[in-house]
C-alpha cells in the first residue's frame, strides 16, 4: 500500500484572513466555500464576476483591485490561486511558500501545498474526500455515492451529542461505558426520532437515557472471519464488530488493510500462528479471551478466512461456553472460495467436478489422518490449506492411491491481494513448479480437473505462471469455436 500522500486536516478559518487571487467563476466558487467556513475573504483581481461584486458591495468580502502584488500575502493564513495564468499562479505559490503560508493552486497539485477536498456537509459533521490532487473527479464520484448513504439527520444528531457531551462524560466516566452510551445514542431510538423529523422528542429521549443508571459492563467475544486479505471481502457485520471492539485478537495472516478498518483506539494483539513459529499457543489465546471478556470488554477474535474452516473457531466457542462468556460468530469468506474465484477456477463444474473437499496438510501428522483413497478419486476438487511445505508428500500419496499424474493444479499465493500469484501445472510437477517460483505462505492449492481453467478464465492480477495449458486438452467438454481460437496465456 502506498503511503498516505496528504495529512488530513480540518482548518478553523473562522474570522481568519484568507486571500483568493483571481476574480472569475472558479474564484467565486472558492470564495463561497471560504465564506461558508466563516473566513474573512479578500479577493484580489483587476475584475470580478457580478456575484463577487455584489459580495464586495455588501461587505462580505474585501476587494484588492489590480494585478497581484507580494504585499497581498501579508497577515493571511491561507491563499487560493484561482487565475487562468499558470505563471502567475506559480509566483503566488512561490511567494506564499517563502512566508510559510499554505496555498492551493486550483487544478495544479504540483504547485499546491494543500488540496481542497470534495465535501459532504452534515454540519457539524463534515466528511472530506481527497485523491491528493491525482483524480479530483474520482473524489467527487465517491462523494456522490456517500451522499446517498449519510442521512441528513446526522447533523442534528451531532449537534445534540455536542450539547450533551459534558453531561455524558460526567455520567459515564468509564470510557467503555461511555462508548456504549454513544453507540445506543447514535444507533437507537434517538437517531430514529431525528430521522423521522421529531427533534423535540429525540432530545427528550436523550435526556431520559442520561437518567438511567449505567449498566454494569458485560464482556463478550465475537469470532469474525476476516476473509483472505482483500478488505472489500469483509462482511458488513464483520466491519461493525471491528468498529465496536475494545480489544482485537488477530491472526498473523489478517491483512493490514482489514485491521485499518477497526476502531483506532481498539487494542490490537497479534496471536497468529505460523508453521514452526507460534506467537501464542491456543491455551494462551483462550486465556486472553477470558481475561479481556471478564474485564467487561468487547473482544473481537479476528481470524483469516472463516473461523469455522480450519480456524479452531469451534474450540474457542467451547472454551467460552464453559466459562460463561457471551459470544457470537460472524462468518468470513474462506480462502478456498476467495482464492479460487480470484484465480478464475470454479471449485465445482457440471462437466468436471461434482464435489469439493477442504483439506489441511500443514504437517505430516495431519497427512496421516486423511482418507487418501477418497481424496484420489477423479471428478472432484481438492482445496488444500497450509500445504506449501508438504507438497512432495501430497503428490506421493495421491499418485500412490490412483490420482492421475496429469491432474491439473493451481497454486494461489496471496490470494485476493494486490500481489496475488497463480502457479499452474500438473500433479506430476507440483513440488518442482512451486519451488521454481518460490511459492510461500499464505498459499492455497486447488487440485483437480477444474484447475486447468485458471489459464483461460483468470481475471485478477497477473496472468498465471503457466504449466497447466496442456491439461486443458484433457477437459472432456470441448471449447466453443470462438474460445478455441483464443490462445492461452503462457508464462513459464
N, C-alpha and C positions, 0 to 999 in steps of 0.2 A: 504494500500500500504506500503511495506517495505521501510525503509529509504534508501537513496542512499548510497551505500557502499563505493564508491570511489569518491573523488573530482576530476572532470575533469580538467586537466591541460596540457597546451601545453608548453613544456620547450624549451627555446632558448639555444641550446648546441653549437652554432657556436663558434669555437676557444676555447672551454672549454674542459678540460681534462676529459676523461671517461675511465674507466677500464673495460675490459672484461676478466673474469677469465675462461680459457678453450680454447683449440685450435682445437676443432673438427668442424663438419659440422654446428652444432647449433650456436657455437660461431662465425663462419664465417657469418651466416645469420644476427646475431645481429650486428656484426661489420659493415656489408654492410649498414644496415639501419642507424647506427650512423654516418658513413661517409657521407651518403646522406644528413644528417642534419647538416653537417659541423663540427662535433665534432673532437677533437684531441684524437684519439683512441689508447690506449695501450692494447695489448693482452698479458696476462700472462699465460704461459703454457710450459711444457717441450717440446712439439712437436706441429707443426702447420700443417694445411691442405695445399696442394700445392697453393691454392689461397691466403691464409693468408701469406704464404712465399713470394709470388710474391709482395703482397702489402707491406710487410716489406722491401723487396729489393728496391722497388720503393719509399720508404719513406712515403707511405700513412698512415701506422700505425707504432707504436713502438712495439718492442717485448721484453718482460721480460721472459727470458728463466729460466726454473727450476720450483720448487714447490712454491706454494703460500706463501708469507711472509706478515706480517702485514704492513710493510713499503710500500707495493704496494698501499695502500689506501691513502697515503699522497698526498694532494693537488688535489684530484679528486672530481668532482662534482656528479658523478653518477657511480654506479657499476652494472654490469651484471654478475651473476654467472651462467656459462653455462657448468659445468662439469657433468660427469655421477656419481660423488661421492657425495651422499647427505650429508654425514658428513662434507665434505669439503665445500659444498655449505652453510651448516648451519653455519660453522665457519666464512665464508666470510660475511654472513648476520649479524651475531652477532657483529663482529668487525666493520662493516660498521655502524650498528645501534649505537654503542658506540660513533662513531665520527659524528653522525647525517648526514650520507650520505645515500641518497635514494638508495635502492638496489632492483634489480629484480632477483629472482631465477627462472630460466626457468622451467615452468610446476610445480611450487610449490608456490601456492598463500599464504600458511601459512607462509612461510619464507620471502615473498616479502613485501616491503613497497611501491612499485609501480608496476603497471601492464603495459605491452606493448600492446596497443590496436591493433585490426585489422584496417587497414588504407585504405581510398580511397583518392588517391592523385590527386588533380586537382590544383596543386601548382599555386599560393599561397593559394588556398582554399584546406583545408585538413579536411576530415571527419574521426573521430576516433571512434571506436565502442569497447566497453568492456563489458564483463559479470562479471567483478570483479574477474576473475580467476575461476569462477564456471563452465563455459561452453564455453571454447575458440572456440570449433568447431561451436557452435551456433553463436558466434560473427562473425566468418568467413562466415557463411551462410548468415547472414544479410548483411555483406559487399558485397558478390557476388550479392545479389539482388539489393542493392543500386547502384552498379557499372552500372547496366543496365539503371538506371533512371537518373543518373547525367551525362549530356553531357560533353565531353572533352573541349568544348568551355568555360566552366565555369572558367577555369584557366585564359585564356586571358581576359575574362570579368572582373575578379577580379583584374588583373594587370592594366587594363585600368581604373577601378574605383579608384585604389590606386594612379595612376598618376594624376587623375583629382580631387582628394579628397579636397585639399586646395581650389582650384578654385570653387568647388561645394559649399563648406561651405561659401565662400565669397559671391557667387551669391545668395545663399538661406540661409540666417542666421536663418530664422524661421524653427524650427525643423519639423513641419508638412509639410511645403513646400519642405524642403529638402528630406523628406521621399517620397513624391510624385514624385520628380525628380528621385530618385533612383529606385522607382518602375517602372517608364517608361523606365529607362536605362536598368534594368535587365530583363524586360519582354516586350520589344518593338523592334523597328527596329534595334537598335544597337546589341542586343543579336542575332537577326535573321541573321544579316550580319556575325557575328562571327561564328554562326553555319554553315553557307554556305561557310566558308573559305575565307572571304573577310575582313581581319583585317584592311587594309588601309581605306576602305570605312566605316567600323564600327567606326574608330577613327574620321573620318571626320563628321559622323553623330552625334557623341557625342559632338564634338566641336560646331556644329551647334545648338544642343539642348541647350548648355550653353549660346548662344547668344540671345535666345528667352526670352523675359521679363517674369518674374514669374507671373503666373496666380493668380488672387485673390482666396483665399481659399473658397471653396464651401462645406458646410457641407452636410451630408447625413445620412440616417439611413438604416440599413439592419436588418430586422427581421430574425433571424436564429433559426431554430429548432435544439436543442442540442441533441435530442434523449433521451432515457430513462436513460442513465448513462454510458453505455459502450462506451468509446471513439472511438472504432472501428466502431460504427454505425453512427458517424458524417459524413455528406456528404463531398465530396471534395470541393464543393463550400462553404460549411459552414466553413471548415478549412481555405480556402483562405480569407474569410471575417474576421475571427478571427486574421489572420496574418496581415491584413491591418487596423485593428481598432485602433483608438486613445483612445476610451472610450468603455467599455463593461458594459452594464446594465444587470445583470443576475439574474435569479430566484434563490431562495434558493435551489431548487432541482437539479440544474445543478451540475453535479459531479465535484469534484476537478480535476479528470483526464482529463475531457474535457477542463476545464479552463487552465490546464497546457499546452494545445496546442496553446494558444493565444500568441501573441507577448509579450515579457517580460516587455516592458515599457508601455504597454497599462494600462490606469487607469481602475480599476475594482470597480464597485459599486453594492453591493447586494441590490436588490429591491424586494426580494422574499416575497411572502405572504403565511402564514400558518394559518390553522383554528384557529381563535381567537387571532392570533399574526401577525398583519400586520406590516411589516417593512416599507412599503411605500404604500400610497393609490394610486389608479390608476391615480388620478389627479396629484399627486407628481411625478409619473413616467412620465406622459406627460410633466410636467414642466422640468424635467431633460433632456428628449429627445430634447425638444425645445432649452433649454439653450446651450447644447453642439453642436447641429447642427448649431445654429445661430453663434456660435463661430468658425465655419469652420472646425469642427472635423468630422471624420468618426466614426459614432456611430454604435455599434452592440447591438441590443436588443436580448439577448440570452435567449431563453425560453426552459424549459424542454419539451421533446416530440416534437410536431409540433405547430407552432404559431397559426394555424387556427383550432386546435381541443382543445376547452376549454382553450385557451391561451390568449383570448382577443386581438388577433392579429388584428382582424377587427376594433376594437375600436381605436387601436393605429394608424392604417393606416388612418382612418377617421380624426383623430386629425392632423396627419402630413400633409394630403392633405389640410385641412382647413388653415394651416399655411404656405403652400408653400414649405415644406421640401421635397426634393427628397428622394425616398425610393425604396427598393426592398425587396423581400421575398425569403428566402432560406428554402424550406420545410425540415422538420425533420421526422425521424421515430417515429411515435406516439406510446405512451405507450401500447395501445391495441394490435397493431401489434407485437411490440417487446416482450412484456411480454408473449403473447400467444405463439409466436414462441419459446421462451426460456423455456416455460413450456411444450412444446410438444402438444399444444392444437390448432388445426385448427379452426379458427373462423367460417368458413363455411365448410360444408361437404355434399357431394352429397346425403347421406342417412339420415343425422341427422339435418342439419341446412341450410336452403336456404337463410337466411338473417342474418345480424348482426346489432345491434343498439348500438351506442355510447351514454352513459348516464352519466351525472354528478349528484351526490347526496351528496354534501358536507354539505347541511343544510336542515332544514325542509321546508323552503320556496321553495327551488328548487324541493323537492319531491312533493309538492302540485301542481306543474305545469305540471307534467308528465301524459301521457296517459297510465294509469295503465292497462286498458283492453287490449290495443295493446301490452304492454310490457309483459303481462302474457301469450301471445299465445305460443303454443308449436312450436318445429322445427325452433327455431331462437336462436341466441346467444345474450346475453346482456353483453356488456363490460362497467362496471361501474367504472368511475373515482372518486377518492376522496370520496369513500363511506365507509371507515372503521368506522367512528363514527355513521353512520346511518343504520347499518345492521339490527337492530331489526325492524325499521320502514319499511325497504326494504322488509324483509321477510313477515311482516304482510300484506302489501299491495299486494304483488304478490300472496300470498295464498288467500287473500280475493277476488281476481279477477280471480282465477281459475288455477293458476300455480301449478303443482303437487308438493307436499312436497318432493317427491323423486327426483326432478330435481337436477342433479349434479352441483357442483360449483368447481372452482379452484381459490384460492385467492393467488395472486403473490405479494410477498413483495420484494422490492429492485430488481425488475426485471432487468435482463441482467448483474447485478453486481456480484462481487465475493461472496457477502453474500446473494444472492438470496435464498428465501424460498418459497415453494409452499405448501399451506394447502388445502386439498381437503375434500369434504363431500357432503351433500345434503342440499337443501334449508331448510329442517326441522331443521337442527342443525347448520346452518350457523353462527349465532352470538356466540353460545357456542364454536364452533370449533375455531373461530377467537380469542375469549377471552382465551381459554385454551392454545393457542400458542402465546399469547401476540403479535398479529399482529399489526403493526403500520405503519403509513405513511412513505414513499410512498408505496402504495399497490393498485393493480388493481384487481377488481373482475370480473371473467368470469363465467357467469351462463348460463347453457343450456346443452343439451344432449352431446355436444362435450366435455364438461369439464371432463367427465368420462375418456376420453382418456389420461389425464395427467398421471395417474398411469402407463399406458402402454407405452406411447411414450416419456416420459421425457428423456432428453439427457443432460441438462446443470445443473451443480451444484449438490446439494444434492438431494436425492430422495424425492418425495413428501411426506408430512406428511399425511398419508392416511386417508381415510374416504369415498372416492368415489368408492371403489372397488366394492361394491355391485351394485352400479349404472351402472357399465359396463354391467351387465347382461341385462339391460333394452334397450341397443342399439339394434335396430331391425336387423342390419346386423350381422350375426354370425361371430365369429372369425375363420380364417383359422385354420385347424388342427394343423399346426406347431406352430401357435401363441397361440392357446388354451392350448397347453401343457406347455407354459412358465408361471410360477407363477408370479402374480402381486406383486410388492413390497408393503409391508405394514409396515408403521412406525406410530404407534399410538402416 
